Structures are given as structure tokens and as C-alpha cells.
Amino acid sequence: MRSLREFLIGPPIPTRRLASERLSKFRALAAFSPDALSSVAYANQEIYLGLVVAGAAGLAFAWPIALGIGVLLGVLALSYSQTIHAYPSGGGSYTVARENLGTNWGLIAAAALLIDYVLTAAVSLTAGVAAIASAFPILWPWRVELALLILVIITVANLRGIRESGALMTVPVYLFLVTFLGMIAVGLVRAAFVDPAGSLAVAAPPASLPLSLFLVMHTFASGCTALTGIEAISNGVPAFKPPESRNADRTLRVMAILMGALFLGSIFLTQHFAVIAGPNETILSALARRVLGGGPLYYVVQAATLLVLAVAANTSFAGFPRVTSILARDGFLPHPLSQLGDRLVYSNGMLLLASLSGVLIVVFRGDSHLLIPLFAVGVFLAFSLSQAGMVVHWVRQHGPRWPLKAVINGLGAATTIITLGIVGVSKFLDGAWIVILLIPILVFVFFTIRGHYRETRKELALPAAPQAGALPPPPRVILPISGVHRGILEALDFALSISRDVTAVYIEIHPGDARRIRDTWKDWGRDVPLKVLDSPYRSIVDPLMDYLDALDGQLAQGQQVVIIVPEFIPARWWQFWLHNQTAWLIKLALLYRRRRHGHGRVIVDIPFYLRR
């Protein structure tokens, strides 16, 4: 019978099939672009929410802001196209910044990237639920639960492996492209031949705030979330089929063109038709109603928006585990994050991403608008460091046409640094300060982890040459006992097989119990001495640890203490909870209690398996 794990995730895949798990351009666009393509949903919403407070005068600035973001999109696409060819091994901003700007800047970029990926997953899922709740308002109070449910589904799909997750993402992505581009096409036809332009002065609500430069900057910063995900392809180049760099570059160009068409097209139509969103409704929902009416096509667009925003989290599931695996291989994150799972994916990184995203969804109550201010700082910090690193790369390499390449990436660095300043200032009090504080904390964690690994390697290092000498004396064996039974006797036999210096230890919790144990031990104890320790506070662990600490000072030179821990294993999992876990507590205390007097301790577990 298949296990639940195998049913959900699938059977293990042999390592030799790793090359065959690569993605074609068609599937790669579906796997790496959902975040970038679907960001039109929450970016347009943020532009609308940012300007509507200034009434018609504010909404008039939506199109100029969109054009500015569109230019920035083109610069970034051209810049990351060069990164793909320069770094075909992937890693994106972290690898580029570390190799060209130094370790510190590389880790800052890595921290920003990881925060970006977690926020991408949380924002995409909450925005997707908001899209479908706009069509079905009854779902609005259940946004958190629905977002968590979709998160679980996406996580399981990605744990099944690259090919299966890519296949699953293909349908929603291309359905979204067909329906949304179709809606834009219909809207453009109507704008040109049927409907005259609407009047913002009539449609817009009265202004609650005056139009100001800060308001425009604040809205521009919010709208820049439309650019999230554009770096995902440069991070995941190794996932493409050969030739990896060329296929990744072509996919990036197609993705950038589609991003621009979706973003600028929807903003233009929103302006042209003077679309205003109602309560508990997104601006794209209002646009779809205006262009398509309230019939079946409207619901198809909303469903497609939900699906693509749901799988937009797949961009994070493709990028986050790869970045954490690179950091783990470099020693800045726990090594388990660098290990491929049964399905040839970095499953530990995926589970970590799912957990962090789930926490954000719950804490921010499933509201993407509350999450957006945390979003843009990490995105543009990673962009800026990557582009600055590429400038240094071309200057050092002096390859063909390097001055032109350096200028292109320099333009990318300049535009993203300026945008980062605008985002940091305008969004600071809205929540950007959290990310600004969190990035140095993560960098400190990275260095702390690497310091631990360095110290571990130093302590495990072999001496320059093997050292001859006399063999150490036999170990001194301590056998804690809870009574006298078959499990204890099996452990005692093993203790006598490795040393004649064996002492049994019994901790007396209830006065008078030791007399009965001593009497039984005389008959069954194989002449091994029995030490009885008093425990006035009814603790098993503390008296035993104190006894072992005192024993350390009596050991011969080079002699070790071996603690043999007998325990019985129930036949069924639920029976585990019917017994005291004393053996487990003893082992935990022995493992993590600091050694004293310079002596280590060996722990041997002797299980006794119950039959029923």
C-alpha cells in the first residue's frame, strides 16, 4: 500500500533523471513568469488606491506613472538579459553581488531576495483571493482560509517535482494570458470604435487628500511592484533545457513584452473608461465589468486572475529554494537546505517558504494592501545590487563590447537605485522599515551560521599526521535503570561485553523503592555494583547528571564514560504516549549538556521492542 507521502508527492526519482527534469521554454514561461505577469493585478490596484484619494486630479496621473514603470521594465529586462549570459549557473542577485561587490553586499542581496520571495508568495495568494472575492463577495470574510488552502495545494504540487509543477502551472498561466489579453483587445476595439472616453471628473469620488509630489512618489513606489518577478528567470537558468542561457534569454524577452502589454494595456483602459472600483472590489474586477459586462466572460477573467495569482507563488517556489541552496552550499544557511529531496527538488527550502508565507498571510489577515509596503524595498535593493555588480563584472572581464554592456547595466543600476530611494522614503512609515530592519538581522544570522560551520570544521580536522601511542583504557560504563526486567538485562549483557567496569544507577524517587530494587538486583545483576541516588525533588535527570559530572574527575587519563540507555519501543505509534519518556529525556540531557573536566561521553541506546 502506498504511503500518504508517496500518494501526495509521488515516488522518489533517481538522481540520473535530473537532466530530464529540465523545462522547455513553453513550460519555463509558465513556471517562472506567473509572479511577473500577474503582478498587474496588485500593482494596478495600488496605483488606483494611491491616487483615488486625490480625486480626479490624482487619477489623471495613473498613465504617466504607468509609462515610467514601463520604461523601467524595459531597462531591467535588457539588464537581466545580460546577467543570464554572464551567469548561466543561476543565483541571480546574490551570486552577482557577492562575486563582484564582495561577500557583505552579496549577503545583503540574498537577504533582500529571500524576503522578496516570501512576500511574493503571500501577496500573490492574498491578491488572488481578493480577485475571486470581488466576483463572489460572500467569500470576502474567508480570505485567510482560502489563501492558506491554495498555499497548501501549490506547495504539494511543487514538492512533486519540476516537471509536474511546471505542467500544473501551464494551464492557469496561458488561460490568464488568453483571457486578459483578450479583454484588453476587446477594450481597445471599444475605445477606438464604440465608446467615447469617460470623464474622471464625473466618475471619480471627491478628493480626501490634496495632490502632492509625495503622493505621486508614494503611488509610483507602490506601482513598481509590477516589476516583481522579472529577475526570476536569471535565478533559475539551470532549470532550462540546453542551451540554457539562450532559452532563458528568449523566455525573459517574451515575458517582458507580455508584462508590458498587460500592465500598460490595463492602465490605459482604466483611464480611458474612467473605471472606479466599488467597495470590496479590485480595480481589475471593475475594469472587466466595464469592458465585458457582468456575464460569463467577466467570471472567466476573474477565475483566471485567481488561478494565475495562485500559481504566481510558484515563482517563489522556483526561486527561493535555489537561492537558499546556494547560500547553504556557501555555508550561510543550514546544510539541509542544499540537499535535493526525493523528487529532485529542494523540498526543505519549499517547506520553509510555505511556512513563512503562511505566517504572513495570517498576521496580515489576508490583505495584500497591507503587505505591499514591505514588498518593494527588498525587490529594488536586490535589483540595484545585481546591476551594480554586473557593471563591475564587465569592467573586470573586458570581453567583447564590454563598454556597451557596462553602460546598459549602469543605466539599470542608476534607475533602480533612484527607485529604491523613492520607495524607501515614501513607504518607510507604511511598513518598509520592517524590511530595512530585517535585512541586517538576516545578514547577521548568515554570518553566525557560517561561523558555526567554520568552528565545526576546525574541531573535526585531523592532525597533520597520525599519532602513535598506547591504546586508551577500557571505558567506564554507566547503566541507568528504572527497575529490573528483560529490557534492562539485555542492556546489562551488552555493557559487560564492552567493559568489566560497569555500574548500574537507580534514582530513588519514592522512599523505600530502592530496597526492593536492591533485592532483585542481587539475583539478576551479574555481580555488577548498583549505585542508588536519592532524588528529593523527584527528578530523574538532575541527579544522574550530577553523578556523571562528579565521575568525570575520577577517570583515568584518556578514559571515556559510556552511558547505556535502555528503553522499550511500543508496537504501535499511539502506545508511545502511554509511557514515560524518561530514556528520551536522559539522552537529550546527555547530548546537549556541556561536558566538564574535558571528558566526552558516549551514549548507547539499547531498544527493547514490545510485541503487542
Secondary structure as the mmCIF struct_conf table of DSSP 4:
data_model
#
loop_
_struct_conf.conf_type_id
_struct_conf.id
_struct_conf.beg_label_comp_id
_struct_conf.beg_label_asym_id
_struct_conf.beg_label_seq_id
_struct_conf.end_label_comp_id
_struct_conf.end_label_asym_id
_struct_conf.end_label_seq_id
HELX_RH_AL_P HELX_RH_AL_P1 LEU A 4 ILE A 9
BEND BEND1 PRO A 11 PRO A 11
HELX_RH_3T_P HELX_RH_3T_P1 THR A 15 ARG A 17
TURN_TY1_P TURN_TY1_P1 LEU A 18 LEU A 18
HELX_RH_3T_P HELX_RH_3T_P2 ALA A 19 GLU A 21
STRN STRN1 LEU A 23 LEU A 23
HELX_RH_AL_P HELX_RH_AL_P2 LYS A 25 PHE A 32
BEND BEND2 SER A 33 SER A 33
HELX_RH_AL_P HELX_RH_AL_P3 PRO A 34 VAL A 52
TURN_TY1_P TURN_TY1_P2 VAL A 53 ALA A 54
HELX_RH_AL_P HELX_RH_AL_P4 GLY A 55 LEU A 59
TURN_TY1_P TURN_TY1_P3 ALA A 60 PHE A 61
HELX_RH_AL_P HELX_RH_AL_P5 ALA A 62 ALA A 86
TURN_TY1_P TURN_TY1_P4 PRO A 88 SER A 89
HELX_RH_AL_P HELX_RH_AL_P6 GLY A 92 LEU A 101
HELX_RH_AL_P HELX_RH_AL_P7 THR A 103 ALA A 135
HELX_RH_3T_P HELX_RH_3T_P3 PRO A 137 TRP A 142
HELX_RH_AL_P HELX_RH_AL_P8 ARG A 143 LEU A 159
TURN_TY1_P TURN_TY1_P5 ARG A 160 ARG A 160
HELX_RH_AL_P HELX_RH_AL_P9 ILE A 162 VAL A 189
HELX_RH_PI_P HELX_RH_PI_P1 ARG A 190 VAL A 194
HELX_LH_PP_P HELX_LH_PP_P1 ASP A 195 GLY A 198
HELX_RH_AL_P HELX_RH_AL_P10 LEU A 200 ALA A 203
BEND BEND3 ALA A 204 ALA A 204
HELX_LH_PP_P HELX_LH_PP_P2 PRO A 205 ALA A 207
BEND BEND4 SER A 208 LEU A 209
HELX_RH_AL_P HELX_RH_AL_P11 LEU A 213 GLY A 223
HELX_RH_3T_P HELX_RH_3T_P4 CYS A 224 LEU A 227
TURN_TY1_P TURN_TY1_P6 THR A 228 GLU A 231
HELX_RH_AL_P HELX_RH_AL_P12 ALA A 232 ASN A 235
TURN_TY1_P TURN_TY1_P7 GLY A 236 GLY A 236
HELX_RH_3T_P HELX_RH_3T_P5 VAL A 237 ALA A 239
STRN STRN2 PHE A 240 PHE A 240
HELX_LH_PP_P HELX_LH_PP_P3 LYS A 241 LYS A 241
BEND BEND5 PRO A 242 PRO A 243
HELX_RH_AL_P HELX_RH_AL_P13 GLU A 244 HIS A 272
TURN_TY1_P TURN_TY1_P8 PHE A 273 ALA A 274
TURN_TY1_P TURN_TY1_P9 PRO A 279 ASN A 280
HELX_RH_AL_P HELX_RH_AL_P14 ILE A 283 LEU A 292
BEND BEND6 GLY A 294 GLY A 295
HELX_RH_AL_P HELX_RH_AL_P15 PRO A 296 ARG A 329
TURN_TY1_P TURN_TY1_P10 ASP A 330 GLY A 331
BEND BEND7 PHE A 332 LEU A 333
HELX_RH_3T_P HELX_RH_3T_P6 HIS A 335 SER A 338
BEND BEND8 GLN A 339 GLN A 339
TURN_TY1_P TURN_TY1_P11 ASP A 342 ARG A 343
BEND BEND9 LEU A 344 VAL A 345
HELX_RH_AL_P HELX_RH_AL_P16 SER A 347 VAL A 363
TURN_TY1_P TURN_TY1_P12 PHE A 364 GLY A 366
HELX_RH_AL_P HELX_RH_AL_P17 SER A 368 GLN A 397
TURN_TY1_P TURN_TY1_P13 PRO A 400 ARG A 401
HELX_RH_AL_P HELX_RH_AL_P18 TRP A 402 SER A 426
TURN_TY1_P TURN_TY1_P14 LYS A 427 LYS A 427
HELX_RH_PI_P HELX_RH_PI_P2 PHE A 428 ALA A 432
HELX_RH_AL_P HELX_RH_AL_P19 TRP A 433 LEU A 460
HELX_LH_PP_P HELX_LH_PP_P4 ALA A 461 PRO A 463
BEND BEND10 ALA A 464 ALA A 465
HELX_LH_PP_P HELX_LH_PP_P5 ALA A 470 PRO A 475
STRN STRN3 ARG A 476 ILE A 481
BEND BEND11 SER A 482 GLY A 483
BEND BEND12 HIS A 485 HIS A 485
HELX_RH_AL_P HELX_RH_AL_P20 ARG A 486 ILE A 498
BEND BEND13 ARG A 500 ARG A 500
STRN STRN4 VAL A 502 GLU A 508
BEND BEND14 HIS A 510 HIS A 510
TURN_TY1_P TURN_TY1_P15 PRO A 511 GLY A 512
HELX_RH_AL_P HELX_RH_AL_P21 ASP A 513 TRP A 524
BEND BEND15 GLY A 525 GLY A 525
TURN_TY1_P TURN_TY1_P16 ARG A 526 ASP A 527
STRN STRN5 LEU A 530 ASP A 534
TURN_TY1_P TURN_TY1_P17 PRO A 536 TYR A 537
BEND BEND16 ILE A 540 ILE A 540
HELX_RH_AL_P HELX_RH_AL_P22 VAL A 541 ASP A 552
TURN_TY1_P TURN_TY1_P18 GLY A 553 GLN A 554
HELX_LH_PP_P HELX_LH_PP_P6 LEU A 555 ALA A 556
TURN_TY1_P TURN_TY1_P19 GLN A 557 GLY A 558
STRN STRN6 VAL A 561 ILE A 569
BEND BEND17 ALA A 571 ARG A 572
HELX_RH_3T_P HELX_RH_3T_P7 TRP A 573 LEU A 578
BEND BEND18 HIS A 579 HIS A 579
HELX_RH_AL_P HELX_RH_AL_P23 THR A 582 TYR A 592
BEND BEND19 ARG A 593 ARG A 593
HELX_LH_PP_P HELX_LH_PP_P7 ARG A 594 ARG A 595
TURN_TY1_P TURN_TY1_P20 HIS A 597 GLY A 598
STRN STRN7 ARG A 601 TYR A 609
#
